[in-house]
Amino acid sequence: PPVARGRCFLGGGHGGAMAVPLYMRADRAIIKRQQQEFAHETLVASQLDQFKVEQKGLWENRTADVVRNNRVKSKAAALEAQHRASLQERRKKLATKLHNEQKAYEKEMVDREETPQQRMDKMAARAYELKKRREDERKAIVQEKLYQQWRSGLDDLRTMDSKIVELKTIADRDYQLDEKAAMMAEEKAHDEFYDRLWHEGYLAKIEREEREKELKRERNEQQKKTLAVQVDLKDSKVREEKEQEEQEAIEMKKLWKAQEEEEKQALVRDRILAKEERKKADEYMAIQQANKAQEENLERDFDRRFIDGVLERERKLAEQEEAERQKARKKAVEYTEALKKEMAKKAESEEQLIRLQHEESERQWQKRYEQWEKEELARRGLMEEVYNDRADQVRLKQEMRERLKGEMERERAMAEAEVKRLEAIEKERMEGEALVQQRHQEELFRQMDFHQVQRHRQLQQHAIEQRQAAIAEEKVRRAVAAEKEKAHAIMRDVMEKRQAKSMATRGTVAPWDK
């Protein structure tokens, strides 16, 4: 059978008793309390488990964060150490590279130094080369001028040159005439082409103008028809509007007449109503004046009573304020005394606090000054080291310059001494040779007669001159023949070109070719 809510079956006795409701049992409060405690303990246990789980999760998260931060710090420290190591390594490499470059530069400077003998050989070769080039240029100019002088001195060559120039001028003039004729023919063709285009455009323009006139005539006819229709419509509309205006004028006159009648009747009604309103206003004004006089009397009585009450209250307030003022003065004196004592105590503590703050500030500033002084000393040491290194470099370069300058001075002195010695030797040699030649000449003059030697020399010179004249005449003959052949070739070439051009053109013939 179904069991009612809030009931239970209890076994006991003989063969089972009847069911007893829970609210009727004697231990119902204990059972209910046990149930509540059990629920509370269950809730507390679940909350405790949840708290433990949250704490474990928080611990795990914090542990992971701590591990990650430690790893990041260790990685950053390793990277920084690696960066420092690489920086130190690069510094060492740069120092080694600078040292090697300095050594190479010093070696290159030493290798580039030239010996005095090399410089003298180079200067001698350069002087010989310049002298030879200047001599070759001078010879070429001399040969050219001599050729021009020789060519201008021959009448036949001058005549042939003038004929060649004349033929070249004629050929150039023919070329210019042909070019001008071609240009004129081209211009004529252009003019004919543009004339033909203009004529075609003129015919097209006439045709277009005819079409436009016809189209304009048609449009004018259409416009006239349209205007006639519009005029008819306008006339009819004007007539209708005029009839409508007349009808409206009649209606308006009727309306104005009715409105005038209504206005007259309304004016009469307004006057009657105004009289009634004025009568009512006069009655209301009399009532208002009576009420106002009564209110003024009541207000004066109220004001008199109010002023008396106010004066009484002010007197009482003045007495009360005087008593309060006395109390406040007394309290102020007591507060001032207490404040002086408190301020004295506070002043002692504040002086001590200020003194401590001042001492702490002095210690902090002292630490900063010491740090700044260390940094300044380090900077000064670094700058002194840099300046010392730079001074050493400058000193080494200056010593190298002075050494090179001294060596160059010594070499120049040695070269000058060698040149002087060679000049002295050459002078002595030339003096000795001159003396030997002079003695030899005197010996020859003593051995032979002066007239015989002179005659022999004249004959020898005459023979040499005759031979040279014959050779020169043969050279001139050959050169003239070659120049004539060259001139004839130029003239033939010019004449052949003119004939070919005249055969090709068969145009205008020059007067000198007729």
C-alpha positions in Angstrom: 0.0 0.0 0.0 1.2 3.6 -0.5 3.0 5.3 2.3 2.1 8.9 3.3 4.8 11.6 3.1 6.6 12.1 6.4 5.7 8.7 7.7 7.9 5.5 8.3 7.4 1.8 9.2 8.8 0.6 12.5 9.2 -3.1 13.3 9.0 -4.4 16.8 6.7 -6.2 19.3 4.8 -9.1 18.2 4.3 -9.5 14.5 4.8 -5.8 13.6 3.1 -2.6 14.9 1.3 0.1 13.0 3.3 3.0 11.3 3.9 6.0 13.5 4.3 9.5 12.0 7.8 11.2 12.4 6.5 14.4 13.9 4.8 12.3 16.7 8.0 10.4 17.8 9.8 11.5 20.9 13.3 11.6 19.3 12.3 13.6 16.3 14.4 16.7 17.4 17.5 14.5 17.8 17.1 12.9 14.4 16.5 16.3 12.8 19.5 17.7 14.6 21.6 14.7 13.4 20.4 15.2 9.9 21.3 18.9 10.0 24.8 18.2 11.5 25.3 15.5 8.9 24.5 18.0 6.1 26.7 20.6 7.7 29.6 18.2 8.1 29.2 17.1 4.5 29.1 20.7 3.3 32.2 21.6 5.5 34.1 18.5 4.1 33.2 19.4 0.5 34.3 23.0 1.2 37.5 21.8 2.8 38.3 19.5 -0.2 37.5 22.3 -2.6 39.8 24.7 -0.6 42.6 22.0 -0.6 42.2 21.5 -4.3 42.3 25.3 -4.9 45.4 25.7 -2.8 47.1 22.8 -4.6 46.2 24.4 -7.9 47.4 27.8 -6.7 50.6 26.2 -5.5 51.1 24.4 -8.8 50.4 27.6 -10.7 52.8 29.6 -8.5 55.4 26.9 -8.7 55.1 26.9 -12.5 55.4 30.7 -12.5 58.4 30.5 -10.2 60.1 27.8 -12.3 59.4 29.8 -15.5 60.7 33.0 -14.0 63.8 31.1 -12.7 64.3 29.7 -16.2 63.9 33.1 -17.8 66.4 34.6 -15.4 68.9 31.8 -15.9 68.4 32.1 -19.7 68.8 35.9 -19.6 72.0 35.4 -17.4 73.3 32.8 -19.9 72.6 35.1 -22.8 74.2 38.1 -21.1 77.3 36.0 -20.3 77.4 34.7 -23.9 77.0 38.3 -25.1 79.9 39.5 -22.9 82.0 36.6 -24.0 81.3 37.3 -27.7 81.9 41.0 -27.1 85.3 40.2 -25.5 86.1 37.9 -28.4 85.2 40.6 -30.9 87.4 43.1 -29.0 90.3 40.7 -29.2 89.7 40.1 -32.9 89.5 43.8 -33.6 92.7 44.4 -31.6 94.5 41.6 -33.5 93.2 43.0 -36.8 94.2 46.5 -36.0 97.7 45.2 -35.0 98.0 43.3 -38.3 96.8 46.2 -40.3 99.4 48.5 -38.6 102.1 46.0 -39.3 101.0 45.7 -43.0 100.9 49.5 -43.3 104.4 49.9 -41.9 105.6 47.1 -44.2 103.9 48.8 -47.2 105.5 52.1 -46.3 108.9 50.5 -46.1 108.4 48.6 -49.4 107.2 51.8 -51.2 110.4 53.7 -50.3 112.5 54.2 -53.4 116.3 54.3 -53.4 118.1 57.3 -54.8 119.4 55.3 -57.7 115.8 54.2 -58.7 114.6 57.8 -58.5 117.4 59.1 -60.6 116.8 56.3 -63.2 113.2 57.1 -63.3 113.8 60.9 -63.7 116.4 60.2 -66.5 113.9 57.9 -68.4 111.2 60.5 -68.0 113.4 63.3 -69.2 114.5 61.3 -72.2 111.0 60.4 -73.1 109.8 64.0 -72.9 112.7 65.2 -74.9 112.1 62.6 -77.6 108.4 63.4 -77.8 109.1 67.1 -78.1 111.7 66.5 -80.8 109.3 64.3 -82.8 106.6 66.9 -82.6 108.9 69.6 -83.7 110.1 67.5 -86.7 106.5 66.8 -87.7 105.6 70.5 -87.6 108.7 71.4 -89.5 108.0 68.8 -92.2 104.4 70.0 -92.5 105.4 73.6 -92.9 108.2 72.7 -95.3 105.6 70.7 -97.4 103.2 73.7 -97.4 106.0 76.1 -98.4 107.1 73.7 -101.2 103.6 73.2 -102.5 102.8 76.9 -102.4 106.0 77.6 -104.4 104.9 75.5 -107.4 102.7 77.4 -110.0 101.4 74.2 -111.6 100.2 72.8 -108.2 98.6 76.1 -107.3 96.7 76.2 -110.7 95.5 72.6 -110.2 94.4 73.4 -106.7 92.4 76.4 -107.9 90.8 74.2 -110.6 90.0 71.5 -108.0 88.4 74.1 -105.7 86.4 75.4 -108.6 85.2 71.9 -109.5 84.3 71.1 -105.9 82.4 74.4 -105.6 80.5 73.6 -108.8 79.7 70.1 -107.5 78.5 71.5 -104.1 76.4 74.1 -106.0 74.8 71.3 -108.1 74.1 69.3 -105.0 72.5 72.4 -103.4 70.4 73.0 -106.6 69.3 69.4 -106.6 68.4 69.5 -103.0 66.5 72.7 -103.5 64.6 71.2 -106.4 63.7 68.2 -104.4 62.5 70.4 -101.5 60.4 72.5 -103.9 58.9 69.3 -105.4 58.1 68.0 -102.0 56.5 71.3 -101.0 54.5 71.4 -104.2 53.3 67.8 -103.5 52.4 68.9 -100.0 50.6 71.9 -101.3 48.6 69.9 -103.8 47.7 67.3 -101.1 46.5 70.0 -98.7 44.7 71.9 -101.5 42.9 68.7 -102.4 42.0 68.1 -98.7 40.8 71.7 -98.4 38.6 71.3 -101.5 37.1 68.1 -100.1 36.5 69.8 -96.8 34.9 72.8 -98.6 32.5 70.5 -100.5 31.7 68.6 -97.3 31.1 71.9 -95.5 28.7 73.1 -98.2 26.8 69.9 -98.0 26.7 70.1 -94.2 25.5 73.7 -94.4 22.7 72.6 -96.9 21.7 69.8 -94.5 21.7 72.2 -91.6 19.6 74.7 -93.5 17.0 72.1 -94.4 17.0 70.8 -90.8 16.6 74.3 -89.5 13.7 74.9 -91.9 12.0 71.8 -90.7 12.6 72.7 -87.0 11.2 76.2 -87.7 8.0 74.7 -89.2 7.6 72.4 -86.2 8.3 75.3 -83.8 5.6 77.4 -85.6 3.1 74.6 -85.3 3.9 74.1 -81.7 3.7 77.8 -81.0 0.3 78.0 -82.7 -1.0 75.1 -80.6 0.4 76.7 -77.4 -1.2 80.1 -78.3 -4.6 78.4 -78.8 -4.2 76.6 -75.5 -3.1 79.8 -73.8 -6.1 81.8 -75.2 -8.5 79.2 -74.1 -6.9 79.0 -70.7 -7.0 82.8 -70.4 -10.7 82.8 -71.3 -11.4 80.1 -68.7 -9.4 81.9 -66.0 -11.3 85.2 -66.8 -14.7 83.5 -66.5 -13.5 81.8 -63.3 -12.3 85.1 -61.9 -15.7 86.8 -62.7 -17.5 83.9 -61.0 -15.1 84.1 -58.0 -15.6 87.9 -57.8 -19.4 87.5 -57.6 -19.0 84.9 -54.9 -16.5 87.1 -53.0 -18.9 90.0 -53.1 -21.7 87.9 -51.6 -19.3 86.6 -49.0 -18.0 90.1 -48.2 -21.6 91.4 -47.8 -22.5 88.5 -45.4 -19.2 89.0 -43.5 -20.0 92.8 -43.1 -23.4 91.9 -41.7 -21.9 89.4 -39.3 -19.2 91.9 -38.2 -22.0 94.5 -37.4 -23.9 92.0 -35.4 -20.8 90.9 -33.6 -19.9 94.5 -32.8 -23.3 95.0 -31.1 -22.9 91.8 -29.2 -19.4 92.8 -28.1 -20.6 96.1 -26.8 -23.5 94.5 -24.7 -21.0 91.9 -23.3 -18.5 94.6 -22.5 -21.1 96.6 -20.5 -22.0 93.4 -18.6 -18.3 92.6 -18.0 -17.6 96.1 -16.8 -20.5 96.0 -14.3 -19.2 92.6 -13.0 -15.7 94.0 -12.8 -16.9 97.0 -10.8 -18.6 94.8 -8.3 -15.6 92.5 -8.0 -13.3 95.6 -7.5 -15.5 96.9 -4.6 -15.4 93.4 -3.0 -11.6 93.3 -3.5 -11.0 96.7 -2.0 -13.0 95.8 1.1 -11.1 92.5 1.5 -7.8 94.3 1.0 -8.6 96.9 3.7 -9.5 94.1 6.1 -6.3 92.1 5.2 -4.2 95.2 5.7 -5.6 95.7 9.2 -5.0 92.1 10.1 -1.5 92.2 8.6 -0.6 95.3 10.7 -1.8 93.6 13.9 0.2 90.4 13.0 3.3 92.5 12.2 3.1 94.3 15.5 2.7 91.0 17.4 5.5 89.4 15.3 7.9 92.3 16.0 7.3 92.1 19.7 7.9 88.3 19.7 11.0 88.8 17.6 12.4 91.4 20.0 11.8 89.1 22.9 13.5 86.2 21.2 16.4 88.3 20.2 16.9 89.4 23.8 16.8 85.8 25.0 19.2 84.7 22.2 21.6 87.5 23.1 21.7 86.4 26.7 22.2 82.8 25.7 24.9 83.8 23.2 26.7 85.7 25.9 26.7 82.7 28.2 27.9 80.4 25.4 30.5 83.0 24.5 31.8 82.9 28.0 31.9 79.1 27.9 33.6 79.1 24.5 36.2 81.6 25.7 37.0 79.4 28.7 37.2 76.3 26.5 39.4 78.2 24.0 41.8 79.1 26.8 41.9 75.5 28.0 42.3 74.2 24.4 45.1 76.7 23.8 47.0 75.6 26.9 46.6 71.9 25.9 47.6 72.7 22.3 50.7 74.5 23.5 51.7 71.4 25.6 51.0 69.1 22.7 52.9 71.3 20.3 55.9 71.3 22.6 55.9 67.5 22.7 55.3 67.3 18.9 58.1 69.8 18.3 60.6 67.6 20.2 59.5 64.5 18.2 59.5 66.4 14.9 62.9 67.8 15.5 64.1 64.3 16.2 62.4 63.0 13.0 63.8 65.8 10.9 67.2 65.1 12.3 66.9 61.4 11.4 65.6 62.3 8.0 68.4 64.7 7.5 71.0 62.0 8.6 69.4 59.4 6.3 69.4 61.9 3.4 73.1 62.7 4.1 73.9 59.0 4.0 72.1 58.5 0.7 73.8 61.6 -0.8 77.1 60.4 0.5 76.6 57.0 -1.2 75.7 58.8 -4.4 78.7 61.0 -4.2 80.9 58.0 -3.7 79.4 56.2 -6.7 79.7 59.3 -8.8 83.3 59.8 -7.7 84.1 56.2 -8.7 82.4 56.6 -12.1 84.2 59.9 -12.6 87.6 58.3 -11.7 86.9 55.4 -14.0 86.0 57.8 -16.9 89.1 59.8 -16.2 91.2 56.7 -16.2 89.7 55.6 -19.4 90.2 59.0 -21.0 93.8 59.2 -19.8 94.4 55.7 -21.2 92.9 56.8 -24.6 94.9 60.1 -24.6 98.1 58.2 -23.7 97.5 55.7 -26.6 96.8 58.5 -29.0 99.9 60.5 -27.8 102.0 57.3 -28.4 100.5 56.9 -31.9 101.1 60.6 -32.7 104.7 60.3 -31.4 105.4 57.2 -33.5 104.0 58.8 -36.6 106.0 62.0 -35.9 109.2 59.9 -35.4 108.5 58.0 -38.6 107.9 61.3 -40.5 111.2 62.8 -39.1 113.1 59.6 -40.0 111.7 59.6 -43.5 112.4 63.4 -43.8 116.0 62.8 -42.6 116.6 60.0 -45.1 115.2 62.1 -47.9 117.5 65.0 -46.9 120.5 62.7 -46.9 119.5 61.2 -50.2 119.0 64.7 -51.7 122.4 65.7 -50.4 124.0 62.6 -51.8 122.4 63.2 -55.2 123.5 66.8 -55.3 127.0 65.8 -54.4 127.0 63.1 -57.1 125.7 65.6 -59.7 128.4 68.1 -58.7 131.1 65.4 -59.0 129.8 64.3 -62.4 129.6 67.9 -63.6 133.2 68.5 -62.5 134.3 65.3 -64.3 132.4 66.3 -67.5 133.9 69.8 -67.3 137.4 68.5 -67.0 136.8 66.0 -69.9 135.4 68.8 -72.2 138.4 71.0 -71.3 140.8 68.2 -72.1 139.1 67.4 -75.4 139.0 71.0 -76.4 142.7 71.3 -75.6 143.5 68.1 -77.6 141.4 69.3 -80.6 143.1 72.7 -80.5 146.6 71.1 -80.4 145.6 68.8 -83.2 144.3 71.6 -85.4 147.4 73.6 -84.8 149.5 70.6 -85.8 147.4 70.2 -89.0 147.7 73.9 -89.9 151.4 73.6 -89.5 151.6 70.5 -91.7 149.6 71.8 -94.8 149.0 75.1 -96.5 145.9 77.0 -95.6 145.0 77.9 -99.3 145.2 74.3 -100.5 142.9 73.2 -97.6 140.4 75.9 -98.4 140.3 75.1 -102.2 139.8 71.4 -101.4 137.0 72.2 -99.1 135.2 74.4 -101.7 135.4 71.8 -104.4 134.1 69.1 -102.0 131.3 71.4 -100.9 130.3 72.2 -104.5 130.2 68.6 -105.5 128.0 67.8 -102.5 125.7 70.7 -103.3 125.3 69.6 -107.0 124.5 66.1 -105.9 122.0 67.3 -103.4 120.4 69.6 -106.0 120.0 66.7 -108.4 118.4 64.6 -105.7 116.1 67.4 -104.7 115.1 68.1 -108.3 114.2 64.4 -108.8 112.2 64.4 -105.6 110.4 67.5 -106.7 109.6 66.0 -110.1 108.3 62.9 -108.6 106.2 64.8 -106.0 104.8 67.1 -108.6 103.8 64.1 -110.8 102.2 62.5 -107.8 100.3 65.7 -106.9 99.2 66.1 -110.5 98.0 62.5 -110.7 96.1 63.0 -107.4 94.5 66.3 -108.7 93.5 64.7 -112.0 91.9 61.8 -110.1 89.9 64.3 -108.0 88.9 66.2 -111.1 87.8 63.0 -112.9 85.8 61.9 -109.9 84.0 65.3 -109.6 83.2 65.3 -113.4 82.0 61.7 -113.3 79.7 62.5 -110.4 78.3 65.6 -112.2 77.7 63.6 -115.4 76.0 60.8 -113.6 73.8 63.3 -111.7 72.9 65.1 -115.0 72.1 61.9 -116.7 69.9 60.9 -113.7 68.0 64.2 -113.4 67.9 65.6 -116.9 66.6 68.7 -115.3 67.8 72.3 -115.4 71.3 72.7 -116.9 73.8 75.2 -115.5 74.9 78.0 -117.8 78.5 76.8 -117.8 77.4 73.3 -118.8 75.5 74.5 -121.9 
